[in-house]
Amino acid sequence: MFALIAIVAISAVLVIIDWPQMSKRGDKREFAVYFTLLCLGIGLTVSKIWSVQVPNPLDWMAVAYKPLSKLLFGLF
């Protein structure tokens, strides 16, 4: 539980530090991307802390290309 609170607190500090600089420059899109990636990182970190099985992106590629692989290796 301490790790979860620490991750959220550190993320909040990062947003507090970066918000004035980005709002001063008027980078709304940059802040939206920054905030989205930060939330994605927090979500993955929390899932790692709670030992949730997160699928690997390469697993999806293996599923997609497996029929093609079987076809090509079947020809030779």
MARBA-3410 file (N, C-alpha, C, O; in Angstrom, 1 decimal):
76
0.8,-1.2,0.0,0.0,0.0,0.0,0.9,1.3,0.0,0.5,2.3,-0.6 ~ 2.0,1.2,0.7,2.9,2.3,0.7,3.5,2.6,-0.7,3.6,3.8,-1.0 ~ 3.8,1.6,-1.4,4.3,1.8,-2.8,3.3,2.5,-3.7,3.6,3.4,-4.5 ~ 2.0,2.1,-3.5,1.0,2.8,-4.3,0.8,4.3,-4.0,0.7,5.1,-4.9 ~ 0.8,4.6,-2.7,0.7,6.0,-2.3,2.0,6.7,-2.7,1.9,7.9,-3.1
3.1,6.1,-2.7,4.4,6.8,-3.1,4.3,7.1,-4.6,4.7,8.2,-5.0 ~ 3.9,6.2,-5.4,3.8,6.4,-6.8,2.8,7.5,-7.2,3.1,8.4,-8.0 ~ 1.7,7.5,-6.5,0.7,8.6,-6.8,1.2,9.9,-6.3,1.0,10.9,-7.0 ~ 1.9,9.9,-5.2,2.4,11.2,-4.6,3.5,11.7,-5.5,3.6,12.9,-5.8 ~ 4.4,10.9,-6.0,5.5,11.3,-6.9,4.9,11.8,-8.2,5.4,12.8,-8.7
3.9,11.2,-8.7,3.3,11.6,-10.0,2.6,13.0,-9.8,2.6,13.8,-10.6 ~ 2.0,13.2,-8.6,1.3,14.5,-8.3,2.4,15.6,-8.3,2.1,16.7,-8.7 ~ 3.5,15.3,-7.7,4.6,16.3,-7.6,5.1,16.6,-9.0,5.3,17.8,-9.3 ~ 5.2,15.6,-9.8,5.6,15.9,-11.2,4.7,16.8,-11.9,5.1,17.7,-12.7 ~ 3.4,16.5,-11.8,2.4,17.3,-12.4,2.4,18.8,-11.9,2.3,19.7,-12.6
2.6,18.9,-10.6,2.6,20.2,-10.0,3.8,21.0,-10.5,3.7,22.2,-10.6 ~ 4.9,20.3,-10.7,6.1,21.0,-11.1,6.0,21.4,-12.6,6.4,22.5,-13.0 ~ 5.4,20.5,-13.4,5.3,20.8,-14.9,4.2,21.6,-15.3,4.2,22.3,-16.4 ~ 3.1,21.7,-14.5,1.9,22.4,-14.9,2.2,23.9,-15.2,1.8,24.4,-16.2 ~ 2.8,24.6,-14.3,3.0,26.1,-14.5,3.8,26.3,-15.8,3.5,27.3,-16.5
4.8,25.5,-16.0,5.7,25.8,-17.2,4.9,25.5,-18.5,5.0,26.3,-19.4 ~ 4.1,24.5,-18.5,3.3,24.2,-19.7,2.2,25.1,-19.9,1.8,25.5,-21.1 ~ 1.5,25.6,-18.8,0.4,26.5,-19.0,0.9,27.9,-19.4,0.2,28.6,-20.0 ~ 2.1,28.2,-18.9,2.7,29.5,-19.3,3.0,29.6,-20.8,2.8,30.7,-21.4 ~ 3.4,28.5,-21.4,3.7,28.5,-22.8,2.5,28.2,-23.6,2.5,28.4,-24.8
1.4,27.7,-23.0,0.2,27.5,-23.7,0.2,26.1,-24.5,-0.5,26.0,-25.5 ~ 1.0,25.2,-24.0,1.1,23.8,-24.6,0.0,22.9,-24.1,0.3,22.0,-23.3 ~ -1.2,23.1,-24.5,-2.3,22.3,-24.0,-2.2,20.8,-24.6,-2.5,19.9,-23.9 ~ -1.8,20.7,-25.9,-1.7,19.4,-26.5,-0.5,18.6,-25.9,-0.6,17.4,-25.6 ~ 0.5,19.3,-25.6,1.7,18.7,-25.0,1.4,18.2,-23.6,1.8,17.1,-23.2
0.6,19.0,-22.9,0.3,18.6,-21.5,-0.7,17.4,-21.6,-0.7,16.5,-20.7 ~ -1.6,17.4,-22.6,-2.5,16.3,-22.7,-1.8,15.0,-23.0,-2.1,13.9,-22.4 ~ -0.8,15.0,-23.8,0.0,13.8,-24.1,0.8,13.5,-22.9,0.9,12.3,-22.5 ~ 1.4,14.4,-22.2,2.2,14.2,-21.0,1.3,13.5,-19.9,1.7,12.5,-19.3 ~ 0.1,14.1,-19.7,-0.8,13.5,-18.7,-1.3,12.1,-19.1,-1.4,11.3,-18.2
-1.5,11.9,-20.4,-2.0,10.6,-20.8,-0.9,9.5,-20.6,-1.1,8.5,-20.1 ~ 0.4,9.9,-21.0,1.5,8.9,-20.8,1.8,8.7,-19.3,2.1,7.6,-18.9 ~ 1.6,9.8,-18.5,1.8,9.6,-17.1,0.8,8.7,-16.4,1.1,7.9,-15.6 ~ -0.5,8.9,-16.8,-1.5,8.0,-16.3,-1.3,6.5,-16.8,-1.6,5.6,-16.0 ~ -0.9,6.4,-18.0,-0.6,5.0,-18.5,0.6,4.4,-17.7,0.5,3.2,-17.3
1.6,5.2,-17.4,2.7,4.7,-16.6,2.3,4.4,-15.2,2.7,3.4,-14.6 ~ 1.4,5.2,-14.6,0.9,4.9,-13.3,0.1,3.6,-13.3,0.2,2.8,-12.4 ~ -0.8,3.5,-14.3,-1.6,2.3,-14.3,-0.7,1.0,-14.5,-1.0,0.0,-13.8 ~ 0.3,1.0,-15.3,1.2,-0.1,-15.4,2.0,-0.4,-14.2,2.2,-1.5,-13.8 ~ 2.4,0.7,-13.5,3.2,0.5,-12.3,2.3,-0.1,-11.2,2.7,-1.0,-10.4
1.0,0.4,-11.1,0.1,-0.1,-10.1,-0.2,-1.6,-10.4,-0.3,-2.4,-9.4 ~ -0.4,-1.9,-11.6,-0.6,-3.4,-12.0,0.6,-4.2,-11.6,0.4,-5.4,-11.2 ~ 1.8,-3.7,-11.8,3.0,-4.4,-11.4,3.1,-4.6,-9.9,3.4,-5.6,-9.4 ~ 2.7,-3.6,-9.1,2.7,-3.6,-7.7,1.7,-4.7,-7.2,2.0,-5.4,-6.3 ~ 0.5,-4.7,-7.8,-0.5,-5.7,-7.4,-0.4,-7.0,-8.1,-1.3,-7.9,-7.9
0.7,-7.2,-8.8,1.0,-8.5,-9.5,-0.1,-8.9,-10.5,-0.5,-10.1,-10.5 ~ -0.6,-8.0,-11.2,-1.6,-8.3,-12.3,-0.9,-8.6,-13.5,0.1,-8.0,-13.9 ~ -1.4,-9.7,-14.2,-0.7,-10.1,-15.4,-1.1,-9.2,-16.6,-2.3,-9.1,-16.9 ~ -0.1,-8.5,-17.1,-0.4,-7.6,-18.2,0.1,-8.2,-19.5,1.3,-8.6,-19.5 ~ -0.7,-8.3,-20.5,-0.2,-9.0,-21.7,0.9,-8.2,-22.4,0.9,-7.0,-22.5
1.8,-9.0,-23.0,2.9,-8.4,-23.7,2.5,-8.0,-25.1,1.7,-8.8,-25.7 ~ 2.8,-6.9,-25.7,2.4,-6.5,-27.0,2.9,-7.5,-28.1,2.3,-7.7,-29.1 ~ 4.0,-8.2,-27.8,4.5,-9.2,-28.8,3.6,-10.4,-28.9,3.6,-11.1,-29.9 ~ 2.8,-10.7,-27.8,1.9,-11.8,-27.8,0.8,-11.6,-28.9,0.4,-12.5,-29.6 ~ 0.4,-10.3,-29.1,-0.6,-10.0,-30.1,-0.1,-10.2,-31.5,-0.7,-10.7,-32.4
1.2,-9.8,-31.7,1.8,-10.0,-33.0,2.0,-11.5,-33.3,1.8,-11.9,-34.4 ~ 2.3,-12.3,-32.3,2.5,-13.7,-32.5,1.2,-14.4,-32.9,1.1,-15.3,-33.8 ~ 0.1,-13.9,-32.3,-1.2,-14.5,-32.6,-1.6,-14.1,-34.1,-2.2,-14.9,-34.8 ~ -1.3,-12.9,-34.4,-1.6,-12.4,-35.8,-0.8,-13.1,-36.9,-1.3,-13.4,-37.9 ~ 0.5,-13.3,-36.6,1.3,-13.9,-37.7,1.5,-15.4,-37.6,2.1,-16.0,-38.5
0.9,-16.1,-36.6,1.0,-17.5,-36.5,0.4,-18.3,-37.8,1.1,-19.2,-38.3 ~ -0.8,-17.9,-38.2,-1.3,-18.6,-39.4,-0.4,-18.4,-40.7,-0.2,-19.3,-41.4 ~ 0.1,-17.2,-40.8,1.0,-17.0,-42.0,2.3,-17.8,-41.8,2.8,-18.3,-42.8 ~ 2.8,-17.9,-40.6,4.0,-18.7,-40.3,3.8,-20.1,-40.6,4.6,-20.8,-41.3 ~ 2.7,-20.7,-40.2,2.3,-22.1,-40.5,2.2,-22.3,-42.0,2.7,-23.3,-42.5
1.6,-21.4,-42.7,1.5,-21.5,-44.2,2.9,-21.5,-44.8,3.1,-22.3,-45.7 ~ 3.7,-20.6,-44.5,5.0,-20.5,-45.1,5.9,-21.7,-44.8,6.6,-22.2,-45.7 ~ 5.9,-22.1,-43.5,6.7,-23.3,-43.2,6.1,-24.6,-43.7,6.8,-25.6,-43.9 ~ 4.8,-24.6,-44.0,4.2,-25.8,-44.6,4.6,-26.0,-46.1,4.6,-27.1,-46.6 ~ 4.9,-24.9,-46.7,5.3,-24.9,-48.1,6.7,-25.5,-48.3,7.0,-26.1,-49.4
7.6,-25.3,-47.3,8.9,-25.8,-47.5,9.1,-27.1,-46.7,10.2,-27.6,-46.7
END
